[in-house]
Amino acid sequence: MGNMEQLARYIKKENEDGEKKERKNTKQSRILEIFFRGLRGEDISVQKLAYEYEVTTKSISRSINDLKNFLSEHRELVGNTDLQYSYQDRCYRLYMDDFLTNKELFALVEVMIGARAFSKMELLTLTEKLKRFTTTEDRPKLNELIRKEIYHYPEVKHDCESVQETLWQLINCITEKREISIDYYRMDRKWVTHRLCPASVMFTDYYFYLIAFDSEKDVAKPYYFRVDRIKEITVHRKKRAAFDAVTFNEGELRKRSLFMWPGKLRTIRFEFSGPSVQAVLDKIPTAKIIERKGNNIYLIEAEVYGDGIKMWLLSQGSWVKVVAPTDFVKEMRDEVAKMLEQYHTDVAD
């Protein structure tokens, strides 16, 4: 009885394999497979495909010609996509306008490496996927360039399992206007839980940030959380009704939340005497020149949230002098006094 069952399973498997093989060898299936192989960057060899599909080279050539005709007749759908023959390598390769050039892909990879926002494994995965959208000839050179860059990649430590997964979960909550609770590591590494109305996510200075409002406190004051420090997200059924109490404009919020430090919204003015005022305007989206004074001194006004702007202005040293508002001038003066105190010494020069 056992031998009969084994024979029955063998016959069933042979029939299933035969059906799969028959489906694979249909003309339509071959054309689709050839197209997607080309998309993956494979070299399309007539001889190799004929051997693999167990058909004649004429059958493979007809399939390739049918595919070339389809691509030619449906330019409005596929754009400038074509299978081109390489006489040197004796194979076909797929070319399309949507392929990335060497310089485009390398520029993207350089941005991702410089941002340091992803883990090394996430960066490798993204890079491998991007490389599929380059031509076959470009890949050897790109592989060597990218290999050297990623080898020295300074990975930033993350508390979440995946920055990409956490980002996507937050985006969905923002889109659906869901309140959330997050388990979060603060700067001092204390573990806290916050219930929030998520508003936006943005990237700056190596990190992705969640911009959110406290569901139970001041709904007009944004808070900032590094996405990579969010360990867990709980999505609530309740929608963010707290936003009914405020006028919320995501674009304006993003422009004013550049430095990711909590605090009130205020308009500040400062004089700038550094070598590049354009660098200031690029750094602060809301900044505008109010007046140009002598000796290349510019009076600049900007509207910003939080105290992060204070740290940035202090980093500009003597190039910056804050002139308004009065309370902010006092804050800056007090901070500079504390800095000077750090350098007081009893040792004579």
N, C-alpha and C positions, 0 to 999 in steps of 0.2 A: 504493500500500500504506500509505503514511504517513497519507493522508487517512482510510482505513478504520480505522486504529488510533485516530486522534483521535476519530472518530465513535463507536467502540466505548467509549472512555473516557468520552465525553460522556454516552452513553446510560446507562452504568453509574452515573455520578455522579448523573444525574437520578433514576434508580431508587432509589439510596441516600437522596437528599434526600427523595424522596417517601415512603419508608418511615419516615424520621425524623419527617417532618411528620405522617404518619398516626399514629405512636406518640404524638407530642406532643399530638395532638388527641383521644386517647381520654379518656373521662370520668374514669377513674381517675387518669391522668397529670395532667390539669388540676387535680383536687382536691388532689393531693399538691403540685403546684407552687404553687398558691394558698396552701396552708398554710405552706410553707417561705418563700414571699415575705413572708407576714405575720410569720414569725419574724424575718426580717431587718429588719423595720420598714417594709416598703414599704406605700404606700397602695394598697388594692385597689379599682380603678375598674372597674366593669362595662363601661363603654363602651370603655375602653382595652384591656381583656383580650379583649373580643369582636373588636376590630380586629386585635389581635396574633395570636389563635388562628384568625381567619377563620371565626368562628361567630356565631350570633345572640346578642343580649344575653340572650335567654331561656335559652339553653344555659349561659351564664356564671352567671346567677342561680340556675339549678337546681344547678349545681356548688357554689355558695356555700351554698345551703340544705342540701345534703347534708352539707357540711362542718360547718355549724352544728349539724345534727341529731346528727352523730357526736360532736362535742364535748359536746353536752348529755347524750347517752346514756351517755357513758363518763367520768363525773366521777371515778370511782375511779382511772382511768388518767391523765387529763390535768388533774385538779384544776379550779379555776375559770378555765378558758380559754374565750374566746369571741371571735367576730368581731362587732364592734359597728359600726353604721352612723353616720357623721357627716353630718348633714343640711347642715351648714355647708360642708363640703369635698366632699360628694357622693362619699364613698368609704367602704370598710370598713377597719377596723384591728383587728389582733389584740391582745387584752389577756389577761394571765395573772397569776396570783399570784406567779409566779417572777420577774416583771419587777422591776428595781431602781427605787426612787424616786429623785428628784433628790438628796435629802439622803443616801441610802445610797451612791449612786455617788460623789458628791462627797467623802464621808468616806473612801471607799476610795482614791480618787485622791490625796487629801491625805496619807494614810498612805504610799502608794507614793512620792510626791514627797519627803516628809519623810525616808523611809528612805534614799533615794539609793542603793539597792542595785542598780539596773538602769541600763543605758545609756539614753540618750535615745531611741534607736530602739526598744529593747525596751519602754520605758515607753509610747511612742506606740502600739505594736502592742497591748499589753495594754489600754490605754484605749479604743482603737477597738473591741476585742472586747467590752469591758464595756458600751459604749454601745449595743450591739445589744440588750441586755436592759433597755432603758428604753423608755418609751412615746414615740411619735413627737412628741407635743406637748412632751415634756421636752427633746428633743435640742437645739433652737436655743439655749436658755439654757445648757444644759450645755456645749455646744461653746464658747461664749464664755468661760464660767468656766474651763474646762479649758485653753483656748488660752492664756490669760494666765498660768496657773500653769506650764505646760510651757515657755513661752517663756523664763522665767527659771530653768529647772531647772538646778541646779549639778551637772553630771554628774561622777561619780567615775571616775578613770582605772582601767581594768581591763587585766590582762595576758592574760586568757583571751578567746577570741572571743565567747563567750556565757555569762553567768552562769547562765541558765536551763538551757542544755544541760549545763554542767558539774555543776550541782546534780542534775539528773536522772540523770546517769551515776553520780554518787556514791551516790544513793539506791538505785539498782539493785544496786550492789556491796554496800551495807550489807544490803539485803534478802536477797541471795544468799550473804552471808557470804564474799565473795571478798577475798583479799588484793590490794592494788594497789601500784603504784609511781607516784609523782607527780614531775614536773619542776616545781620551785617557786622563785619569787623570794622571798628573804628580805627583811626590812626594810632591810638594807644593800644590797639589789639584787643580791646574789650568787645565782648559779644553782646549785641543789642538787637532788639526787634522794633521795627517801625511799621505803623499802618499808614499808607500813603495813597494819594491820588497821583499816579504817574502822569507826567505831562510831555516829556520829550527825552530823547537821548542825543548826545553829541560827543564828538571826539576832540580832545585837545591835550597836548603835552604828554603823550605816551598812553593815555587812558581814555576809555569810553566812560561817560558819566550819565547817570540817570538824573534828570531834573524833575522834582516832584514837590507836591504840597502836602503838608501834614493834614490828615483827615480830621483831626480833633483840635487843632490849634489854629494859628493864623493862616488862613487860606490865601492871603495875598502875598505871602513871603515864600519864595522858592527855597528848597533845600537840594543839596547836591550829594550824590552817592557814587563812588567808583563802582562800576559794573563788576569788575573782577573781584571785588570784596563781598559781593552778594553771594552768600552760601546757599540760601534757599528762598524760593518765592511761593507764597500762598495767594492764590487768586480768589477773591470774594465775589459772591453773586451781586453784591451791591455795586451800582454804578457811581461814578464820581459826582454826586449831587453837590458836593462842596464847591464845585466850579460855577454853580449857578450864582454864587455870591460875588464873583469877580469877573472882570473883563479879561479874558484870556486870549492872548495872541502868541502863538508858538514862535513865529518868526521874530517878533520883537523881544520875546523872552530869551531866545538863543543869542541875539546880538548883545544883550545886556548881561549875559551870564558867562562871560568869557573866562573868568578866573576861578570859577567853581568853588567859591567860598561864601558861606551864608552871611546875610546882612541885608539891610534895607536898600531900596532903590534911591539913588541920589544923583544929582547933577554936579559934577566937579569941574573946576577950571585949574589949569596949571600952565606954567611957562616951560617951554622946551628949547634948549640951546644946543642940542646934540647935532651930529653931522648929517642925520637923515630923518627929517620930519615925516617922510613917507613911511618909514618903518613903524612909526607910532600910529599913523592912520591905518596901516595894514593890520597892526596888532589889535587895535580897538575899533570894532566896526562902527560904533556910534560917535567916534571922535570927529571933530571938525575944527578947522582953523578959524578963530574969531578975529584975530588981528596979527599982523606981522610987525614986529618992532625992529629996532636997529640991531646990528651985530648978529643977524640971523636968529633972533629970538622970536618964537611963535607962541601966541596965546591960544591954547586948545581947550575946548569944552567937550565933555563926554558924559553920557548917562550910563551908569553901571549898577549892577546888584553886588552887594557884599563887600567884604574887606580885602579880597584878593587883589584889587587894584592897588591897594596901599603897598603890598609886597612888590608888585611889579614896578611901581614908581620909585620905590627905594632902590631897586636894582639898577636904576639909571643914574644913580649918584648925583653929582653936581649939575648934570644936564637938566634936572627937573626942579622946579619950585612951585609948590601948590599954593594957589592964591584964593580959592573959594571951594566950598563954603567955610565959614569960620570954624565950625567944630572939626572939620576934616583937616584944616590947617593946624589946629592944636594937636590932633592925633599924630600928624606927621612930625611936628616939632618934638613931641614927647618921645616918639619912637627914635628919632635921630639922637636925642639926649641919652636914651638908654644905650644906643649903639656906641656913643662916645665914651660912656661910663665903662663899657667893656674894655676899652683900650687905655684907661687910666692906669698908671703904674708908679710905684715909688722909686723905680730904678731911673737914675739920671740918664739922659741921652748921651 
